[in-house]
Amino acid sequence: MSEQAVRSTLARMAGRELLVRHRRGRKVYVGLTERSTEVLRDGYRRVWTAGAVNRDWDGSWTIVGFSLPDSWRGKRHELRSKLQWAGFGPLHNGMWIAPGEVDVTAIVAGLDLADHISVLRGQAELPTAPARLIGRAFDIAGIASRYQAFLGRWDKPRPFAELPDDFARQLMLHTDWLDVIRTDSHLPAGHLPPDWPAIRAEQIFRGLAELPGTLLDTVTLLPST
């Protein structure tokens, strides 16, 4: 990577409040912000605590309804991005749902949208079946295909063969896994196909990630609390 590319990337991350600059004399250093630290902790929870398969769903849904002025395109995009990251899917225009109880207050913090959103929690009633809600609000086929792609790369003999060292191998493994689970809304397993590929994919990821000489042995991970 060129020096210019690194500088550009750091500038963009600072602009998104993921890095903060510290000047000391003629040198400028960058460090983590509170927001980026929380992003890393959230990723840690998703990978090692929540997991990829939701077997503990209580049957409830968190519902977010919103109506924003047409001129607020930036805020609308940011809100949708944050809802998607938090596991929500669009059921109707301006109505998003997520399985279980989700703290929406933390999601919309800093967006100044309290007067433009409504948050509810409840259960589906007949004739609305949970499986139909999942099929309408979430891209099941797309999520499954991303898990299948992960399996295609890693579920084979010697998946690390083309990578030069342990650090590169584990970095690629974790990057691929995060790319998959960040677009998975942690949907209830009881309403997904019995051969849901996330089950096998998580087994492969954990098995490879816990091999001796991996990142877990060499890097101090952020605590989950």
Salt bridges, closest charged atoms under 4 A:
GLU3 OE2 - ARG7 NH2 2.93
GLU38 OE2 - ARG45 NH2 2.60
ASP42 OD1 - ARG45 NH2 3.81
ASP42 OD2 - ARG46 NE 3.02
ASP58 OD2 - ARG121 NH2 2.93
GLU78 OE2 - LYS82 NZ 3.92
GLU101 OE1 - ARG121 NH1 3.59
ASP155 OD1 - ARG200 NH2 3.05
ASP166 OD1 - ARG169 NH1 3.03
ASP176 OD2 - ARG153 NH1 3.12
GLU202 OE2 - ARG206 NE 3.75
